[in-house]
Amino acid sequence: MPSSSVTLVSKCTVYPEHKSTIKSLKLSVSDLPMLSCQYIQKGVLHTRPPLPIDSLISLLKQSLSTALTHFPPLAGRFETDADGHVHIICNDAGVEFIHARAKHFLIRDLLSPVDVHNCFKQFFTFDGLLSYAGHSKPLAVVQITELADGLFIGCTVNHSVTDGTSFWHFFNTFAEITKGAKKISRSPDFNRDNVFNSPVVLRVPEGGPRLTFSGDEPLRERIFRFDREAILKLRYRANNQIQKSTNGQVLDMGEILGKRSNDSWKPINGENGMDNGKKTSVLGKLLKNNVSKPLDSETGMKSLQLDWEMSESGGERLFEERDEGVNGKRRASMQHTLLDVLA
């Protein structure tokens, strides 16, 4: 197995093609804990394209610039105001773009082992960086690493700005534009008319929060392979699977998933006839901090709002606000800034 060294060829900042029309977006209560999590890292491995590498790098830079016009928060920076609220300032500060080489690696060197090769860490920038660093660091970085017979495109994105679903929304938009699309298939939605901004603040120690999960813990990363036929079979099963209910009635998966989604919003230990003095808890399973498509108002409100009332004798409250309109009781609310729920 070759050594894992990667050589830096060039580094620059890519700016959005057009200026952002969004000034700032405040991080929601449920986005704030992600400040103590590391940046998200995801990438794709390609065989070497027929295009000369210099032409390809130039094309990717231009496509990234266009994609950032649709996703201006990724080209911004964090800023904490005097009241302690953290905002994404959409100031077009840009993202890092890195061109690197590891031409001693073949694609088979990376895919043949059972375990993930440690060289993959060098295919990403900001490895181990906490999302809180977005106050001074770019919120996204793209690294193109040349291999002997292929290309690895790695993208690192701040976890307080996006999650896995919205990451791939951005990445797929980037790919669409690179392939020549004049109009993207799905635009992100930054409309916050349905979201009740909370005045709560997450207090962090001087210098930023601590890492939520220790990066020094032993972790074995494995490679799982799914060929095209296996994916098609799984897709067919997901789209066509049926299941019998307890009374023998046949239900399709759409009905089952719809019922599960609906039931997830029912109160837990709340107004359920139980005289135990506990207050209602509503836990939403589909909340995400995504940048993505619009939702209808009813679905949007169900998906985006997560409320719970805490007992007067409850434990530590990290997020808390006064709401004298609910019988003078304390009430905490969580909403997301950048939103999507899978349809």
C-alpha positions, -999 to +999 in steps of 0.1 A: +000+000+000+014+034-010+022+061+016-007+084+025+010+117+017-009+142-003+008+171-021-008+206-022-009+221-057-029+252-052-054+269-028-077+298-035-110+314-024-141+310-046-167+336-043-204+335-053-211+345-089-236+371-077-240+390-045-263+375-019-297+390-014-298+375+021-282+396+048-281+372+077-298+341+092-299+335+129-290+300+141-320+283+157-320+267+191-315+233+175-287+244+153-267+258+182-255+225+197-239+217+164-214+244+171-196+218+193-196+192+165-170+188+138-175+199+102-193+173+080-170+155+055-184+138+024-170+131-010-172+112-043-146+091-061-144+092-099-124+076-126-102+102-144-123+122-168-111+129-204-108+166-197-073+180-190-069+186-153-063+224-156-095+227-176-114+206-151-102+226-121-112+258-139-147+243-147-152+232-111-143+266-097-168+283-120-195+258-112-189+262-075-191+299-078-225+296-095-237+270-070-228+294-041-251+320-056-280+296-049-266+287-014-253+321-001-251+310+036-223+286+027-202+315+015-207+335+047-193+335+082-207+333+117-211+363+139-222+365+175-241+397+183-241+417+216-270+396+230-252+363+223-272+352+192-251+335+165-259+345+129-248+334+095-237+366+079-242+361+041-213+385+032-200+365+002-167+359+020-163+327-001-152+291+004-118+276+001-110+256-030-080+233-029-062+213-056-041+184-043-023+154-057-018+118-045-008+102-078+008+073-061-027+060-054-048+039-077-086+037-072-082+000-064-058+009-036-086+028-019-114+004-025-098-030-022-092-030+016-120-040+040-112-009+062-112+027+051-076+038+043-063+066+066-054+086+035-090+097+032-085+121+060-061+140+038-087+142+011-106+166+032-097+200+047-106+211+082-105+175+095-115+176+132-124+213+132-153+224+153-182+242+137-178+271+161-146+280+141-170+293+114-166+327+131-132+330+114-130+301+090-149+294+058-182+275+063-173+252+034-142+238+016-139+218-016-108+198-022-100+181-055-074+154-051-058+138-083-051+101-082-031+080-107-063+069-125-090+089-108-102+119-089-116+124-054-139+154-048-141+161-011-164+187+005-163+198+041-193+219+054-201+234+088-225+212+107-244+242+122-253+253+087-263+220+071-268+183+077-264+153+055-296+158+034-290+195+027-253+187+021-263+165-008-288+190-021-259+215-024-235+189-038-260+177-064-267+213-074-229+217-078-228+186-100-258+197-121-241+230-129-208+213-137-226+191-162-240+223-179-274+228-164-287+263-170-314+259-144-311+239-112-337+212-106-345+222-070-338+256-054-331+259-017-357+278+004-345+303+030-380+317+037-385+319+075-421+331+076-432+298+092-405+299+119-409+315+153-375+330+161-366+322+197-347+348+218-328+320+237-290+320+238-265+292+242-238+305+264-203+291+255-171+294+274-143+318+263-127+304+231-157+283+221-174+251+232-157+218+238-159+189+213-191+169+218-174+136+209-138+129+214-119+124+182-092+104+200-116+074+208-107+042+188-129+039+158-128+013+130-142+025+097-153-002+072-161-002+035-195-015+025-201-022-012-235-021-030-235-029-067-260-014-091-282-045-090-284-045-052-294-009-052-321-015-078-335-044-057-336-023-025-353+005-044-379-019-058-386-033-024-389+002-008-414+013-036-434-019-037-433-036-004-466-044+013-472-055+049-502-071+066-517-054+096-528-072+128-563-076+114-551-091+081-556-059+061-529-053+035-511-019+037-486-005+014-454+011+027-466+046+019-495+042+043-473+027+070-447+055+067-474+081+066-490+068+098-456+067+116-449+103+106-484+113+118-481+094+151-447+109+159-464+142+167-487+128+193-481+141+228-460+119+251-472+117+287-493+149+281-530+154+278-536+117+278-558+113+308-529+105+331-531+125+364-494+126+371-487+163+372-464+161+342-466+185+313-469+177+276-439+167+257-440+167+219-410+152+202-405+157+165-385+130+147-382+148+114-366+180+124-336+189+103-314+220+099-314+217+062-312+241+033-338+228+010-372+228-007-403+247+006-430+229+025-467+235+026-478+255+057-495+226+075-467+201+070-441+229+076-455+238+109-456+202+120-421+196+108-404+227+119-417+233+154-406+213+184-421+225+217-421+210+252-431+222+286-409+213+315-419+206+350-412+233+376-389+209+394-372+198+363-334+196+359-310+219+341-324+239+313-299+248+285-325+267+265-351+286+282-374+316+276-403+332+294-438+328+280-463+343+304-491+334+280-491+298+290-504+301+325-472+318+336-452+286+331-418+283+316-417+271+281-389+261+258-391+261+220-369+249+192-371+258+156-347+254+127-331+281+106-323+262+074-350+237+069-361+206+051-381+175+058-379+147+034-411+144+015 
